[in-house]
Amino acid sequence: MTGEERTASVDFSHLESYVAGDRSIVREVLSLFSDQARTVLPSLNPDASNEDWRNAAHSLKGSALGIGAFALAEACSEAEAARDASVEVKRGARARVADLLGGALADIAAYTRG
């Protein structure tokens, strides 16, 4: 995959532009994102306090924006805004975030293998 290609989940050229195309740095940042995302997702718990919910959504949103996972960042922003919503609404928001995160992690795995 070249830096010009864009997947449905991650725009790798976005991240590559910040590191002048240095693939070793891109891989390191993507690895850090993957580790952080797997840690933060369990914190996006609909039964958690509104503040914990917002913090988890906000943290993942910032990381997603940094790597070019814009749809994931948008879903996180919507989840962040739903901090005062019902548990049912939060469950739906978490499911969307988890689905988009899964797609991003799959794209990252494919990118780093390439």
Residue pairs with C-beta under 8 A, 6 or more apart in sequence:
1 7
1 12
1 110
1 111
1 114
3 12
3 13
3 16
3 17
3 21
4 13
5 12
5 13
6 12
6 13
7 107
7 110
7 111
8 71
8 103
8 107
9 69
9 71
9 72
9 100
9 103
9 104
9 106
9 107
10 67
10 68
10 69
10 104
10 107
10 108
10 111
11 68
11 69
11 70
12 26
12 67
12 68
12 111
13 68
14 67
14 68
15 26
15 29
15 30
15 66
15 67
15 68
16 26
19 25
19 26
19 29
27 112
29 66
29 67
30 67
30 108
30 111
30 112
31 112
33 63
33 64
33 66
33 67
33 108
34 105
34 108
36 59
36 60
36 63
37 60
37 63
37 101
37 104
37 105
40 56
40 59
40 60
40 63
41 56
41 60
41 97
41 98
41 101
43 52
43 55
43 56
44 53
44 56
44 57
44 60
44 79
44 94
44 97
45 52
45 53
45 56
45 94
46 53
46 87
46 88
46 90
46 91
46 94
47 87
48 56
50 83
50 84
51 83
53 79
53 82
53 83
53 90
54 80
54 83
57 76
57 77
57 79
57 80
57 83
57 93
57 97
58 76
58 80
60 72
60 76
60 97
60 101
61 73
61 76
61 77
61 80
62 73
64 70
64 72
64 73
64 76
64 104
65 73
67 104
67 108
69 100
69 104
71 100
72 97
72 100
72 101
72 103
72 104
75 93
75 96
75 97
75 100
76 97
78 93
78 96
79 90
79 93
79 94
79 96
79 97
82 89
82 90
82 93
85 93
